[in-house]
Amino acid sequence: MKESGELYINVDREPVSLQARPFRKVEFKDFVKNLIKDIDTLYSGDVKIIITWHIHEELRYEKDSTADLDNIIKPLQDALCGINGIMIDDNQVQSLDCIWLDSYQKDLQFLEVEIKSLIIDDYIDKEDLYFVNFNNLCLPISLKEKESKKEFLVKCIEMWEGMINLRNKAIDEGISYYDAKGVLPIQRIFHKSRILDFPIKSKDEIIELINS
C-alpha cells in the first residue's frame, strides 16, 4: 500500500459472477487472497474502488455465459475483505466504478483493481490486530509494540468508551444522530456482525491483554 493510500491489484484471470456455483466463488476468493496475502495493513476507513475488466468484445456481446458487469463486483469485494484481505468490511466502499474494456484477445481476461483511501493515512497494521467491543460497536486497535505504549493504548480505549457513551446519551436526550456523532472517534466504527473473522475483545479483556 502506497503512502498516498492507493493500492493497485492485477487479478490475472476472469472474474466470477455472483450467480456462480459456490465452489467457483470460493476458488476465486482464494486466488485473490493469495495475491494480497503479503500486504501487512488494512484500510480502516472509507475507500473508493475502480474495477476494470479486460475481456474480448465478442464474449461480452455474443455469449450468454459471460457474467453481467454488476454481478462480478460482490465476489471481488468479498475477496478483498476480512482478516486476510485489505479491507475490514465492504461497507467501507463509499464509491465504486466498474467498467469493461476490449482485450482484443479471446483467451485474455483479467481485472485491474484500484483502491483509494478517502483519507490518506486511514489504515491499520494487521499484526496483533483486535477489535474492542462496546455494546456491539467495535473499534480496531493494533497491539503491535504494545510494551512501549501500554498507558497510551489504555487511555485510547477509555476515551473511546466515553465518546460512545456520550454519543448515545445525546441521542437519548433528543440530539440528532448527525450532531451527536461529532463526539465519536475519527476512526470509523464497525458493527460486531461485520467483523466476525477478526478477534473481538471486551474493554476489560483488551486492557488485560495490553497489561499482560
C-alpha positions as CSV (number, residue, x, y, z in Angstrom):
1,M,0.0,0.0,0.0
2,K,1.4,3.4,-1.0
3,E,1.8,6.2,1.4
4,S,-0.9,8.0,-0.6
5,G,-3.4,5.4,0.4
6,E,-3.6,3.9,-3.1
7,L,-3.3,0.2,-4.0
8,Y,-3.3,-1.5,-7.4
9,I,-4.0,-5.2,-7.9
10,N,-3.9,-7.2,-11.1
11,V,-6.1,-10.2,-11.0
12,D,-4.8,-12.2,-13.9
13,R,-7.9,-14.3,-14.6
14,E,-11.5,-14.0,-15.4
15,P,-13.9,-12.9,-12.7
16,V,-16.8,-15.0,-11.3
17,S,-20.4,-14.0,-11.2
18,L,-22.5,-13.6,-8.0
19,Q,-24.6,-16.4,-9.5
20,A,-21.7,-18.8,-10.0
21,R,-21.6,-22.1,-8.1
22,P,-20.2,-21.8,-4.6
23,F,-17.0,-23.7,-5.3
24,R,-16.2,-21.3,-8.1
25,K,-16.6,-18.3,-5.9
26,V,-14.5,-19.9,-3.2
27,E,-11.8,-20.7,-5.7
28,F,-11.8,-17.1,-7.0
29,K,-11.7,-15.7,-3.4
30,D,-8.7,-17.9,-2.6
31,F,-7.0,-16.7,-5.8
32,V,-7.4,-13.1,-4.9
33,K,-6.5,-13.6,-1.2
34,N,-3.2,-15.2,-2.4
35,L,-2.4,-12.1,-4.4
36,I,-2.8,-9.8,-1.3
37,K,-1.5,-12.1,1.4
38,D,1.7,-10.2,1.9
39,I,0.1,-6.8,2.4
40,D,0.5,-6.0,6.1
41,T,-2.1,-3.3,6.6
42,L,-5.8,-2.9,6.3
43,Y,-7.8,0.1,5.1
44,S,-9.7,1.2,8.2
45,G,-11.8,4.0,6.7
46,D,-13.9,4.6,3.6
47,V,-12.4,3.8,0.2
48,K,-13.1,4.2,-3.5
49,I,-12.7,1.2,-5.8
50,I,-12.2,1.2,-9.6
51,I,-12.6,-2.1,-11.3
52,T,-11.6,-2.5,-15.0
53,W,-12.5,-5.9,-16.6
54,H,-10.5,-6.7,-19.8
55,I,-12.4,-9.1,-21.9
56,H,-12.9,-9.7,-25.7
57,E,-15.8,-7.9,-27.2
58,E,-17.3,-11.0,-28.7
59,L,-17.6,-12.7,-25.3
60,R,-19.3,-9.6,-23.9
61,Y,-21.8,-9.2,-26.7
62,E,-22.4,-12.6,-28.2
63,K,-22.1,-15.2,-25.5
64,D,-24.8,-16.0,-22.9
65,S,-22.3,-17.5,-20.4
66,T,-20.5,-14.2,-19.7
67,A,-21.2,-12.6,-16.4
68,D,-23.0,-9.3,-16.2
69,L,-20.9,-6.4,-15.2
70,D,-22.8,-5.7,-11.9
71,N,-22.5,-9.4,-10.9
72,I,-18.7,-9.5,-10.8
73,I,-18.5,-6.9,-8.1
74,K,-19.6,-8.7,-5.0
75,P,-17.4,-11.7,-5.2
76,L,-14.4,-9.4,-5.8
77,Q,-15.3,-7.2,-2.8
78,D,-15.7,-10.2,-0.6
79,A,-12.3,-11.4,-1.6
80,L,-10.7,-8.1,-0.6
81,C,-12.3,-8.1,2.9
82,G,-11.5,-9.8,6.2
83,I,-8.5,-10.7,8.3
84,N,-6.5,-11.8,5.2
85,G,-7.7,-9.0,2.9
86,I,-7.0,-5.3,2.5
87,M,-10.3,-4.0,3.9
88,I,-12.2,-4.8,7.1
89,D,-15.7,-4.9,5.6
90,D,-17.3,-3.9,2.3
91,N,-19.4,-1.3,3.9
92,Q,-16.2,0.8,3.7
93,V,-16.8,1.2,0.0
94,Q,-18.2,4.7,-0.5
95,S,-17.7,4.9,-4.2
96,L,-17.3,2.1,-6.8
97,D,-16.7,2.3,-10.6
98,C,-16.8,-0.9,-12.7
99,I,-16.1,-0.9,-16.5
100,W,-15.0,-3.3,-19.1
101,L,-12.5,-2.8,-22.0
102,D,-11.9,-4.9,-25.1
103,S,-8.9,-7.1,-24.6
104,Y,-8.7,-7.9,-28.3
105,Q,-7.7,-11.4,-27.4
106,K,-10.4,-14.1,-26.8
107,D,-8.2,-16.0,-24.4
108,L,-7.2,-13.0,-22.4
109,Q,-9.2,-11.8,-19.4
110,F,-8.1,-10.0,-16.3
111,L,-9.1,-7.5,-13.8
112,E,-7.3,-4.3,-12.8
113,V,-8.4,-3.1,-9.3
114,E,-7.5,0.2,-7.9
115,I,-8.3,1.0,-4.3
116,K,-8.0,4.6,-2.9
117,S,-8.4,5.6,0.7
118,L,-10.5,8.7,1.0
119,I,-8.3,9.8,3.9
120,I,-4.6,9.2,3.1
121,D,-3.4,7.5,6.3
122,D,-6.7,5.7,7.1
123,Y,-5.1,2.2,7.6
124,I,-4.0,0.0,10.4
125,D,-1.5,-2.8,10.9
126,K,-2.7,-6.4,10.7
127,E,-0.2,-7.5,13.2
128,D,-1.7,-8.1,16.6
129,L,-5.0,-6.5,15.5
130,Y,-8.0,-6.7,17.7
131,F,-11.4,-5.1,17.9
132,V,-12.6,-3.5,21.1
133,N,-16.4,-4.2,21.6
134,F,-18.5,-1.5,23.1
135,N,-22.0,-3.0,23.2
136,N,-21.7,-4.4,19.6
137,L,-19.9,-1.3,18.2
138,C,-16.3,-2.2,17.6
139,L,-13.1,-0.2,17.1
140,P,-9.9,-1.7,15.7
141,I,-6.7,-1.4,17.7
142,S,-3.2,-2.8,16.9
143,L,-1.2,-4.0,19.9
144,K,2.0,-4.1,17.8
145,E,4.8,-3.0,20.0
146,K,2.4,-2.7,22.9
147,E,5.2,-2.8,25.5
148,S,6.3,0.8,24.6
149,K,2.8,2.3,24.7
150,K,0.7,0.5,27.2
151,E,-0.5,3.6,29.0
152,F,-1.4,5.3,25.7
153,L,-3.4,2.3,24.4
154,V,-5.4,2.0,27.7
155,K,-6.2,5.7,27.6
156,C,-7.4,5.4,24.0
157,I,-9.8,2.6,24.9
158,E,-11.1,4.5,27.9
159,M,-11.6,7.6,25.7
160,W,-13.4,5.6,23.1
161,E,-15.8,4.2,25.6
162,G,-16.5,7.7,26.9
163,M,-17.1,9.1,23.4
164,I,-19.5,6.3,22.5
165,N,-21.4,6.6,25.8
166,L,-21.6,10.4,25.3
167,R,-23.0,10.0,21.8
168,N,-25.6,7.5,22.9
169,K,-26.7,9.7,25.8
170,A,-27.0,12.7,23.5
171,I,-29.3,10.7,21.1
172,D,-31.4,9.5,24.1
173,E,-31.8,13.2,25.0
174,G,-33.1,14.1,21.6
175,I,-29.9,15.3,19.9
176,S,-29.9,14.2,16.2
177,Y,-27.7,11.4,15.1
178,Y,-25.6,13.7,12.9
179,D,-25.0,16.2,15.6
180,A,-24.3,13.6,18.3
181,K,-21.8,11.6,16.1
182,G,-19.4,14.6,16.2
183,V,-18.1,13.3,19.6
184,L,-17.1,9.9,18.2
185,P,-13.5,8.9,17.4
186,I,-12.2,9.8,13.9
187,Q,-11.7,6.0,13.4
188,R,-14.9,4.7,12.0
189,I,-16.9,2.1,14.0
190,F,-17.9,-1.4,12.8
191,H,-20.8,-3.4,14.0
192,K,-19.8,-6.7,15.6
193,S,-21.8,-8.7,13.0
194,R,-19.5,-7.4,10.2
195,I,-16.1,-8.5,11.7
196,L,-16.7,-12.0,12.9
197,D,-13.5,-13.4,11.4
198,F,-11.4,-10.8,13.5
199,P,-10.5,-11.3,17.2
200,I,-13.1,-9.3,19.2
201,K,-12.5,-8.4,22.9
202,S,-14.4,-6.5,25.5
203,K,-12.8,-3.4,27.0
204,D,-11.7,-5.3,30.1
205,E,-10.3,-8.2,28.1
206,I,-8.2,-6.0,25.8
207,I,-6.8,-3.9,28.7
208,E,-5.8,-7.2,30.4
209,L,-4.2,-8.2,27.2
210,I,-2.3,-4.9,26.9
211,N,-1.0,-5.2,30.5
212,S,-0.1,-8.9,30.3
